[in-house]
Amino acid sequence: MASVVSGSLCIPARLWQNGPSASCLFNLSDGLADQNTYFAQRSQAPITTGTSVLGITFEGGVAIAADILGSYGSLARFRNCPRIMHVNDNIILGAGGDYADYQYLKDVIEQKILEEECLDDGFSIKPKALHCWLTRVMYNRRSKFDPFWNNFIVGGLQDDEPFLGTVDKLGTAYVDRHIATGYGAYMALPLMREEVERNPIMTKDAAQKLLVKCLEVLYYRDSRSFPKVKLIFDCLMSLQSLLSTCSFSFSPYCQLFYLFLISATI
């Protein structure tokens, strides 16, 4: 039997790699110590996602709009995934990004509201408080390198004044009169800013028309969007399910230009 000589001592060699020495018991911890026991993390990539969320303030209230599609990658897999929740009589919340993370935080928020109702002290959470709480939650998870993959829009009435704020997955937050997340920040937000500059004191009907117009533009341009959308106004659950009437037919000018190109190539 082979042995290893160390000074004046004769130490028996192991019978096999990571195995026990002669006349010794097998040490399980030694065998595991030489192996890589770290597991691969695959929870930081969103699976079922929602696209843009739009929010705007108008005279005496706020409005948040989003479609109800849950995309499995690029597949329009789940077609009834509402992403706007009614928190209480003063707050509405819209979410984009990973739908599972949104469902988890939705359960946490609903539990907080239930605990408040059980206290029965006449106080309820306000939009600024929920917005601040979300910034702490998102930044805490970001600091652990395991973020919630969401963008939130918090809207409501703070002391009878419209409030609209947003929080992203890094905990970055700001407050504005009109907010769009996801692809809507590139396509819909310029349209909203242009309309707000033209009509600073916007009515509820004007806000609804603007949101529907922005959602139609996103349906044309965003491959993850869906024509069936939901809008909430005034924090009173005025929930509307709209099927946008979109047309992909060529306009007469495009048809003339297309015919001109064909004639030029002949």
Secondary structure, 3 states (H helix, E strand, C coil): CCEEEECCEEEECECCCCCCECCCCCCHHHHHHCCCCCCCCCCCCCCEEECCEEEEEECCEEEEEEECCEEECCEEEECCCCCEEEEECCEEEEEEEEHHHHHHHHHHHHHHHHHHHHHCCCCCCCHHHHHHHHHHHHHHHHHCCCCCCEEEEEEEEECCEEEEEEECCCCCEEECCEEECCCHHHHCHHHHHHHHHHCCCCCHHHHHHHHHHHHHHHHHHCCCCCCEEEEEECCCCCCEEEECCCCCCCCHHHHHHHHHHHHHHC
